[in-house]
Amino acid sequence: MDVQKYGPWAVIAGGSEGVGAEFAVQLAEQGMHLVLLARKPEPLEATADACRAHGVEVRTLSVDLLAADAFDRIREATDDLVVGLFIYNAGANTYGHEFVTGDLDRFQAVIDLNVTAQLKLVQHFGAPMRERRRGGLLLVGSLSGYLGAAQISVYAAVKSFCRTFAEGLWLEMKDHDVDVLELVLGLTRTPAMDRAGLKMDRPGQLVSEPRDVAAQGLANLANGPVVVVEQFEAVAERNSGHNRAELLQQARASAKKLLPPPTE
């Protein structure tokens, strides 16, 4: 990690556990000061303590990114800092349901977390990077964005949007020496996935580990616009094919083996 280019401070949205916590620890190991944003204060503080053990400064903010005052609170916590790296790792799926019988407000929350909040923060932290002509924006994406899926149709759609947005942002920022990367994750062994009840230990199931994923993201910051976690590259290529109906049916059959039964 080039602290001269990406430092001295990094802000991680979704920095309390899983891949976000690994980003934080690995950056701390390399001397980067951190601002960690997440909803749950207990894992947030635990990750902060682990990072402080490497001798860096760490600020924490327990914040719901969908709250009306979230942006103002984030600005208050960071406006006195030179932020050279912004990582958006907060785009989880918060609601799975068939669309036409689902709750539109809850679908909107999925859109706002993955799109609205991300765009606002990327613009806020990206504009000073553009002016300084240095920095990095790392957006955590999902393999779900390569193919539509039942029960998570809105989530898959917003992840597709995010990847396309990252590509355009990369073009806009490259002439100003700011790196943009969307790191596309497949199934990853995180606390959130455990809470979702996914059957990750089935024979032959591809699963990545948070530390490996974070390391790949940080190592590839300058290799944007899009990098797929190594073991899922073939899946991303396959799911970009033209026979969409066949691909959708195959993916649905695989998902049924992985996911818990849908809720009504």
N, C-alpha and C positions, 0 to 999 in steps of 0.2 A: 504494500500500500504506500503510495507516494503522498505523504502527509503534506508536502509543499503544494501539491496539486489539489488534493481532496480535503485538506484540513483547514484550520485546526480542529473544527467541530463537525460532527456528523449528527444528523437528526434521524431517528428511526421511528416511524409510525408503525405500531405493532411490534414493539421491541421488548416484550416481557417474557415470551416463552417460544419454544419451537425454533423455527428458522430465524425469527427476529432476534431472539436471545443469542443465537449463534453468531449472527452478524455483529451484535454488540460486543461479545467476548472477543471475537477475532479482530475487530477494529481496536479494541482496548489493548490487546496483545501487541499491536503495532503502534501504540502511542496516540491514538485518536481520542480526543475528548468527545463526550456523548450527551445527547439529550434523548431520553427514551420516553415514548408516548404509548400508553395502553390503558385499557379500562380498569383492569384488576390491580389494585395496589400491592397485594402480597407478592405475586410473581415479579412484578415490576421492580420492587425494592430488592428482591433476591438477586435478580439479574444485575441490578445496579451495583450491589455489593461485590458480586463476582468480578465486575469490570473494574471497580475501584481498587481491587487487589493488585491490578497491574499498574497502579500509580497514575491513573488518569482521572480527570474530573468528570463527574456524571451528574446531570440533572434529570429528575424524573417528573412526569406530569401524568397523573391519573385522569384521563379524559375520555369521554365518549365522543368520537369524531362526528357523530350525527347530532350532537347537542347544539343548540342555537349559539352558545357562547364558546364553542370549541376553538374556532379560529382565533378569536381574540385572546383566549387563554394561551394558545400556542405562541402567538406573537409576543405576548408578555414574557413568556419563558425564554424566548430566543432572540428577541430584537437587538440585544446588546452583544450578540455573538457573530463571528464570521463563520458561517456554515458553508463548508465546501462539499458536503456530500449529504444528499437527502435520499432516504430509502423508504419507499411506501410498501409496507408488508401487511397492510390492514384489510385487504380485500377478501375476506372470507364470505362464504355463502351463509346468510343468516336465516334463509327461509326456502324450504323445498316443498313444492306443491304443483299439481297440474294447474296450468295458467288460468283456464276459463272458470275454474271453480275456486280459485285462490283469492287471497286478500290483497287488493291492489296497494294498500298502504304498506304492507310488509314487502311486496315486490319493490315498491318505491325505495324502501330502506336499503335493499340490495343494490339498487342503482346508485343511490346517494353515497353509500360507503365505497363502492368500487369506482364510481365515475366522478360524482360531484365533489366529494371531499378530496379525492386525489388531484383533480384538476386545480382546485383552489390552492392546495399546498405546493404542487409542482410549480405553478406560476409564481407563488410567493417566494419560494426558495430559489427557483431557477433564474429569476430576473437579475438578482445581484451577481449570480455566477456568470451570467452573460456579460454583465458590465465589467467584471473582474477578469474575464476571459480565462477562467479556470473553474473546475468543479465537476461533479458527477451527480446524475439522477438515476437511481436504480429502482425500477418498478417491478414488483413481484407479480408475475402472471400465472396462468394456469393452463394446463393441457386441455381443460374443459373448453377453452376458447377456440379450439380447432374443430369442434363438432357439436351440433345441437344435442340435447339430451332431455328425456322426459324427467319431470319433477324438478329439474334445475334449468329450465329453458331460459329464464331471465338471467341467471348467473352465467350460463355459458355465453349468452349474447353480450353481456357487459365485458366479459373477459376477452371476447373477440374484438370489441371496441378498443379495449385498453392496449392490445397488441398493435393495432393499426395506428392508434394515437402515438404510441412510443416510436413507431417508424417515422411518422411525420415530424415529431419532436426532435428525433435524432438528426434529421435533415436540417432543421432550423438551427440547431445548436452547434453542429459540428464546425461551422465556419467561425464560431466564437470560442472554440477550444473547450467546450463543455461536453463531457461524455454522457450519453444516454443509453441505458440498457434495460430491456425487459428480460428478466430471467423467468423462463417458463418452467413451472414445477409440475411434475406428475404426482402420484400418490407418495406422500412423505409422512414419516412416522413422527407426528407431532402430538402434543396433548389434545389439540382440537380434534384431530382425526380419531384419537382414542375415545374422546367423549362422544363422537358421532357414531361409535359402534361399528366402524368399518372392519371387515374381515381381512386384515392385512397379512395374515400368516398362512393364507392358502398356498398350496404347492404351486410354484411357477409365477406367483404374483410379484410384479415389479414394485419394489418399495425403496425409496431413497431415505437417507438419514439427514437430519437437519444440519449437522456440522459439514457434511460433504456438499450439500446444496449451497450453504452460505459461502464456503470456500470457492466454489465454482463461480458464484456471482461476483465476489470481490476480485477474483483473478481475471474476470472477463469484462470488467467495467469499460475498458477501451475497445471492446470487440463487438459493440452494438451494431444494429439496433436490437436484435433478438438473439438470445442464446437459450437453447433448450437443455435442461439438465441431462447430462450425457446418456444415462441409461434409457431415456425416453425419446431420444432423437428419432429413432425409427418409427415410434408410435405417432409422433407429430407429422412425419413425412407421410405415413399411411393415411392419417386422418385428414390430410390436405388433398386427397384424391378426388376424382370427379364423379365416381359412382356414389352419390350421397345417400341414396336410399339403402343400398347394401351396407355401407359403412355405419349408418345409423342403427340398423337392425343388429349388426354385430356388436356394436358398442353397448346397445341396450341389454343384450344377452349377457355380456360380461359384467355390466353394472349390477344386474340382478344377483349375481353371485357375490358381489362385493358389499352392496349396500344393505342396511337393515330394511325391513318392510316399510313402504311409505305410510305416512300418517294421513288421516282424513281431516 
